[in-house]
Amino acid sequence: MPAAQASQLTPKGERTREHILDTALSLFIEHGYEAATMREIAAAADYSLGLTYRYFARKEDLVLALYWRTAEEQEAYMRSLPPAPIADRFAAAMQSKIAQIAPYRDAFGALFGAALTPNSGVAVLGDQTSGIRERMGRSFYDLVLSSTDAPRERQARHLSTVLYALHLALLLFWLHDHSPDQRATADLIKLARDSLALVRPVLRVPPVSKALARLARAIEPVFGGAL
């Protein structure tokens, strides 16, 4: 069920959909994504297979629903951020994102192989998830452009593409971070914040501005393209 159709569900339908999704995530953790079947998911949720298929036509749709759920939560938080420098807003967005997806950490771990396989239907950077990347790309663009130290529009577009890629890299690091309370990830976010604070004032310098543009153009075919 596409996200647009899911938003039109009745409250009861939404509860049913969320229960199926939560059940599937538990099975992905327990058995692995590839091993879990739709029949097992339906049985564990105590629904018929037909009803389960009414909400999720494919197993991949369950994973895409998880992606959409976390993206919508992050988008809402980023819109609520008060005016502040880009560096501080990016760090706040990353801290919030990790707090939001922490309950799904084991599920993302179970999905790791499929999520990083280019031809997988649930690849984080695949065709099936292009809509999510576009939505989040716009969110990062709005975060940059509405900051107190926002650069010119073109630089804002370039910087938002780089920050979106950086946020995915930080999430990947967090997923593998086994330090106490994921302290290494927290330190890395602080380093990213401090580095952004140092770089932002020199973005107006032509060589730096050109380097940012080159970096954005290099990664845009994979991470961007929505702006």
Buried (B, 14 or more C-beta within 10 A) or exposed (E): BEBEEBEEBEEEBBEBBBBBBBBBBBBBBEEBBEEBEBEBBBBBBEBEBEEBBBBBEEBBBBBBBBBBBBBBBBBEBBEEBEEBBBBBBBBBBBBBBBEBBEEBBBBBBBBBEBBBEEEBBBBBBBEBBEBBBBBBBBBBBBBBBBBEBBBEEEBBBBBBBBBBBBBBEBBBBBBEBEEEEBEBBBEBBEEBBEEBBEBBEEBEEEEBBEEBBEBBEEBBEEBBEBB
